[in-house]
Amino acid sequence: MMTTSPVRFAAQSAPETAPAADTDARWRVADIEALFALPFLDLMFRAQEVHRAHFKAGEVQRSTLLSIKTGGCSEDCGYCSQAARHHTGLERERLMPLEEVLEHARAARASGSSRFCMGAAWRSPKEKDLAAVIEMVREVKKLGLETCVTLGMLDGEQARRLAEAGLDYYNHNVDTAPDYYPEIVTTHTLQDRLDTIEKVRDAGINVCSGGIVGMGEGQAGRAGLIAQLANMTPPPESVPINKLIPFPGTPLAEGETLDPFDFVRTIAVARITMPESFVRLSAGREQMSDELQALCFMAGANAIFYGERLLTAGNADASDDMRLFARLGLVSI
């Protein structure tokens, strides 16, 4: 059972530890909603206490994300610009050649990234494609970078082969709360995603799994998302929190405008409920002010995607990140 903060607040109480063992879940949705309901400054204080109990203050891990195969995905994820059935104007591309991937990896290492993530728009990888990705993993590892891939759904044998190649992390987001999932995706189920995560975990690969906020899920949906992640055994080692980028041509192109404080609250609640996980600022950071990002770091975010692109979306400029780190006294790891 995880202990969070010993502090007691006079206003709006919330559980100081994970829920009692009389339930299967370590975190009930109601308990997480109580965290969301705390006064903002109390929530921030508590998240920062939890963060400092498990991580060194001011250290932020930087990752670079590269789309190694763009467009043409058969899935219908409502937020995704790469779904073939959405009319986003994105061209289908072939799998990127190995040497081109390595050029990007070398540039990422030179710019200060310690993890290199490769994403391919597939429902699941075919044999020839998996073999090519395995070679990419091996060669990127030789550069001294941590490796992460996101390739869609895997079977146990595919996960085992990636583990044998030395893959460090596999990304497979759960996207949103279980009861809201059918509103966002219909071509696979949440259980399909959880099955892949289980196979990855069984193969000995670290799990990177998070979600997207601002898709109309509301605070209850964000609490459900965090509960799904926090109750994994163990929780994901890396938890990317994405803010919806409303791509023209997708069903969520006219998505809600999320209150910035609600986004920060989501970061803080993720930190409290998953104290040993890296919580990553992911998609949507390009539109965030320096001040908003600073609040996210105060709330316990300690990882970012670094570089000008996130798959098909823009990202904060690397030089702007360097200036922000200097202004805030943050150190890259």
C-alpha positions in Angstrom: 0.0 0.0 0.0 1.4 3.4 -1.0 1.7 6.2 1.4 1.4 9.7 -0.1 1.5 12.7 2.2 1.0 12.8 6.0 -0.3 16.4 5.8 -4.0 17.0 6.9 -6.0 19.8 5.3 -8.8 21.5 7.1 -10.6 22.2 3.8 -12.1 19.4 1.6 -10.4 16.2 2.8 -9.1 13.5 0.6 -7.5 10.1 1.4 -3.9 10.5 2.5 -3.0 7.0 1.6 -4.3 4.6 -1.0 -7.7 3.1 -0.2 -8.0 0.4 2.4 -7.5 -3.2 1.4 -11.2 -4.1 1.6 -11.4 -3.4 -2.2 -9.6 -4.9 -5.1 -8.5 -1.5 -6.3 -5.8 0.5 -4.6 -7.5 3.7 -5.8 -11.2 4.0 -6.1 -12.6 6.5 -8.6 -14.4 8.3 -5.7 -11.1 8.8 -3.9 -9.4 10.2 -7.0 -12.4 12.6 -7.5 -11.8 13.8 -3.9 -8.2 14.6 -4.9 -9.4 16.6 -7.9 -11.8 18.5 -5.6 -9.1 19.7 -3.2 -8.3 23.4 -3.2 -5.8 24.0 -6.0 -2.9 25.1 -3.8 -3.5 22.3 -1.3 -3.4 19.8 -4.2 -0.2 21.3 -5.6 1.5 21.2 -2.1 0.6 17.6 -1.6 1.7 16.6 -5.1 5.1 18.3 -4.6 5.6 16.5 -1.3 4.9 13.2 -2.9 7.2 14.1 -5.8 10.1 15.0 -3.6 9.7 11.8 -1.6 10.4 9.7 -4.7 12.4 11.9 -7.1 15.1 14.6 -6.9 13.5 18.0 -7.2 14.2 19.9 -10.5 15.3 16.9 -12.6 13.3 16.3 -15.8 13.8 13.4 -18.2 13.8 14.4 -21.9 12.7 12.0 -24.7 12.5 12.4 -28.4 9.6 10.9 -30.4 9.9 10.0 -34.0 7.2 8.8 -36.4 8.9 5.9 -38.2 5.7 5.0 -40.2 3.1 7.7 -40.7 -0.6 7.5 -41.7 -2.8 4.8 -43.1 -3.9 3.2 -39.7 -7.0 1.1 -39.9 -8.2 2.1 -36.4 -10.8 4.8 -35.9 -9.4 6.6 -32.8 -11.4 9.8 -32.7 -8.4 12.0 -31.8 -5.9 10.6 -34.4 -4.8 12.3 -37.6 -3.3 9.0 -38.8 -6.5 7.0 -39.1 -7.1 6.2 -42.8 -10.8 6.8 -42.5 -10.3 10.4 -41.2 -9.9 13.1 -43.9 -6.9 15.0 -42.4 -4.8 15.4 -45.5 -2.0 13.3 -44.0 -0.3 11.1 -46.6 0.4 7.5 -45.9 4.2 6.8 -45.7 6.4 3.7 -45.8 8.4 2.6 -42.9 11.4 4.8 -42.5 14.8 3.3 -43.5 17.2 2.3 -40.6 19.9 4.9 -41.4 17.3 7.7 -41.4 16.1 6.6 -38.0 19.6 6.6 -36.7 20.3 10.1 -38.0 17.3 11.3 -35.9 18.5 9.3 -32.9 22.0 10.8 -33.1 20.5 14.3 -33.3 18.3 13.5 -30.3 21.3 12.3 -28.3 23.3 15.4 -29.3 20.4 17.7 -28.2 20.2 16.1 -24.7 17.5 13.5 -25.0 18.2 10.3 -23.0 15.3 8.2 -24.5 14.4 7.7 -28.1 10.8 6.7 -28.9 9.7 5.4 -32.3 6.0 5.3 -33.3 4.4 3.5 -36.2 0.7 3.9 -37.3 -0.4 0.2 -37.3 -3.2 -1.8 -35.7 -0.4 -4.3 -35.1 2.9 -4.9 -36.8 3.4 -7.5 -39.6 6.4 -9.8 -39.5 8.6 -7.9 -42.0 7.9 -4.7 -40.2 8.5 -6.0 -36.8 11.9 -7.4 -37.9 12.8 -4.0 -39.2 11.8 -2.3 -36.0 13.8 -4.8 -33.9 16.9 -3.9 -35.9 16.2 -0.2 -35.2 15.9 -0.9 -31.5 19.2 -2.8 -31.5 21.0 0.0 -33.3 19.6 2.9 -31.3 20.6 1.0 -28.1 24.2 1.0 -29.4 24.1 4.8 -29.3 23.6 4.7 -25.6 19.9 5.8 -25.7 17.0 4.2 -23.9 14.5 2.8 -26.4 10.7 3.0 -26.6 8.4 2.0 -29.4 4.6 2.2 -30.0 3.5 -0.2 -32.7 -0.1 -1.0 -31.8 -1.3 -4.3 -30.4 1.2 -7.1 -29.8 1.0 -10.8 -29.2 3.2 -12.5 -26.6 5.8 -13.7 -29.1 6.2 -10.2 -30.6 6.6 -8.7 -27.1 9.2 -11.4 -26.3 11.2 -10.6 -29.5 11.3 -6.9 -28.7 12.5 -7.7 -25.2 15.3 -9.8 -26.6 16.3 -6.9 -28.8 16.8 -4.9 -25.6 13.7 -2.7 -25.8 13.4 -0.6 -22.7 9.8 0.7 -22.9 6.6 0.0 -24.8 4.1 2.7 -25.2 0.4 1.7 -25.3 -1.9 4.4 -23.9 -5.3 3.6 -22.4 -6.5 7.0 -23.7 -9.4 7.7 -21.4 -11.7 6.3 -18.7 -13.1 2.8 -19.2 -16.7 3.9 -19.5 -15.9 6.7 -22.0 -13.6 4.5 -24.2 -16.4 3.5 -26.7 -17.0 7.2 -27.3 -13.5 7.6 -28.6 -12.6 4.2 -30.3 -14.8 1.5 -31.8 -12.4 -0.7 -33.8 -10.9 -2.2 -30.7 -11.7 -2.3 -27.0 -9.9 -1.1 -23.9 -9.4 -4.7 -23.0 -7.5 -5.2 -26.2 -5.1 -2.5 -25.0 -4.8 -4.0 -21.6 -4.1 -7.4 -23.0 -1.1 -5.9 -25.0 0.1 -4.1 -21.8 0.0 -7.4 -20.0 2.0 -9.2 -22.7 4.6 -6.4 -22.6 4.9 -6.6 -18.9 5.2 -10.4 -19.0 8.1 -10.0 -21.5 10.0 -7.8 -19.0 9.6 -4.6 -20.9 8.8 -1.4 -19.0 5.3 0.0 -19.6 4.6 3.6 -20.9 0.9 4.2 -20.7 -1.2 7.3 -20.2 -4.0 9.1 -21.8 -5.5 12.2 -23.4 -7.5 14.8 -21.7 -9.8 17.4 -23.2 -11.9 14.9 -25.3 -15.2 15.7 -23.5 -14.6 13.3 -20.7 -15.1 15.8 -17.9 -13.5 15.6 -14.5 -15.2 12.2 -13.7 -13.6 10.9 -16.9 -10.2 12.2 -15.9 -10.6 10.5 -12.5 -11.5 7.3 -14.3 -8.4 7.5 -16.5 -6.1 8.0 -13.5 -7.8 5.2 -11.6 -7.3 2.8 -14.6 -3.5 3.6 -14.7 -2.9 3.8 -10.9 -4.5 0.4 -10.3 -2.3 -1.4 -12.7 0.0 -3.9 -11.0 2.5 -2.2 -11.0 1.5 1.2 -12.4 3.2 2.2 -15.6 6.8 3.3 -15.2 6.1 6.2 -17.6 2.8 8.0 -17.7 2.3 10.5 -20.6 -0.5 13.0 -20.1 -1.6 14.4 -23.4 -3.8 17.4 -24.0 -6.0 16.9 -27.0 -4.7 18.5 -30.2 -7.9 18.9 -32.3 -6.8 17.9 -35.8 -9.0 19.1 -38.6 -10.8 16.2 -40.2 -11.0 14.1 -37.0 -14.2 13.6 -35.1 -12.7 15.6 -32.2 -11.7 18.5 -34.3 -14.1 20.7 -32.4 -13.1 19.4 -29.0 -13.6 21.2 -25.8 -11.3 23.9 -24.5 -9.8 22.5 -21.4 -9.3 24.8 -18.4 -5.5 25.0 -17.9 -6.0 24.5 -14.1 -7.9 21.2 -14.8 -4.9 20.0 -16.9 -2.5 20.9 -14.0 -4.8 19.1 -11.6 -4.6 16.0 -13.7 -0.8 16.1 -13.5 -1.0 16.5 -9.7 -3.4 13.6 -9.2 -1.3 11.4 -11.5 1.7 12.2 -9.3 0.0 11.5 -6.0 -1.6 8.2 -7.2 1.5 7.0 -9.1 4.4 8.3 -6.9 7.2 6.2 -8.5 6.2 6.8 -12.1 7.7 9.4 -14.5 4.8 11.7 -15.4 5.4 13.1 -18.9 4.1 16.3 -20.4 3.3 15.1 -23.9 1.0 16.3 -26.8 -0.3 19.8 -26.5 2.8 21.4 -24.9 3.4 23.6 -28.0 0.3 25.6 -27.0 1.2 25.8 -23.3 2.7 29.0 -21.9 5.9 28.9 -19.8 3.8 29.7 -16.8 1.5 26.7 -17.4 4.4 24.4 -17.9 6.0 25.6 -14.7 2.8 24.8 -12.8 2.9 21.3 -14.3 6.4 20.8 -13.1 5.3 22.0 -9.6 2.5 19.5 -9.8 5.0 16.6 -10.3 5.6 16.3 -14.0 9.2 15.2 -14.5 9.5 14.2 -18.1 8.8 15.9 -21.5 9.0 15.0 -25.1 11.8 17.1 -26.6 12.1 18.2 -30.2 10.0 19.9 -32.8 7.6 17.0 -33.7 5.5 14.5 -31.9 4.6 12.0 -34.6 2.4 14.3 -36.8 1.9 17.1 -34.3 4.1 20.1 -33.5 5.9 20.3 -30.2 7.6 23.1 -28.2 10.7 24.4 -29.9 13.9 22.9 -28.4 15.6 26.2 -27.9 12.5 27.5 -26.0 12.7 24.4 -23.8 16.4 25.1 -23.0 15.5 28.7 -22.1 12.6 27.5 -19.9 14.8 25.0 -18.1 17.3 27.7 -17.4 14.7 30.1 -16.1 13.2 27.4 -13.8 16.5 25.9 -12.7 15.6 22.5 -14.1 18.2 19.8 -14.9 17.9 17.3 -17.7 18.4 13.6 -17.0 
